[in-house]
Amino acid sequence: DQQVKQNSPSLSVQEGRISILNCDYTNSMFDYFLWYKKYPAEGPTFLISISSIKDKNEDGRFTVFLNKSAKHLSLHIVPSQPGDSAVYFCAAIPMNRDDKIIFGKGTRLHILP
Amino acid sequence: DAMVIQNPRYQVTQFGKPVTLSCSQTLNHNVMYWYQQKSSQAPKLLFHYYDKDFNNEADTPDNFQSRRPNTSFCFLDIRSPGLGDAAMYLCATSRKAWTSGRLDEQFFGPGTRLTVL
């Protein structure tokens, strides 16, 4: 049973345009969400997070939006750059704080020249 | 720079030959994790330590064991690797606040890619 879903395995976006990566979750106990970026042959690196008490968090070119009623979050990258080509994982932490972070399967983002 | 280090980056072993993967951290985080990741899949949590408390996932095979001799180091032992155990193994750390129980984001090591011949 997948609690964090990233339904798009891959996404291609023109350089300079906006990249939007989507994530849906099923567990209403999640109250903290994270995005990780992973390059080939490297471990995931933390990108940006959002608490459930917010609906938006921005850090430079990266913005995460949270829609709690829809159990949906999205990561916006604008403008997209070649170095953004990577796999992006959505992750969530439940309120019960059982030390686990639940990951989605990831979306591979290709930035086209 | 504080970091999570995994050695080796690439490990080749033979079917059934025990192998140990190592992880060290300079972040002084109290939680350490081991994940298995196969291509196009989410990282799969195998187990984690909260300080010295070991937490095994229900579906982690007995073939996988872990040791955490101190705060900085954590080891993954695969007692009898099978072909299906070939994967990327990721170590991660996090800080869990004592009072609130709040868990911070995880910091990952670069991973060890295991090949089983």
Interface residues (C-beta under 8 A of the other chain):
Chain A: V4 P9 Y32 L34 Y36 A41 E42 G43 P44 T45 F46 S49 F89 I93 R97 D99 K100 I101 F103 G104 K105 G106
Chain B: V4 Q6 R9 V31 S40 Q41 A42 P43 L45 H48 Y50 N55 L90 C91 A92 S94 K96 G101 R102 L103 E105 Q106 F107 F108 G109 P110 G111 R113
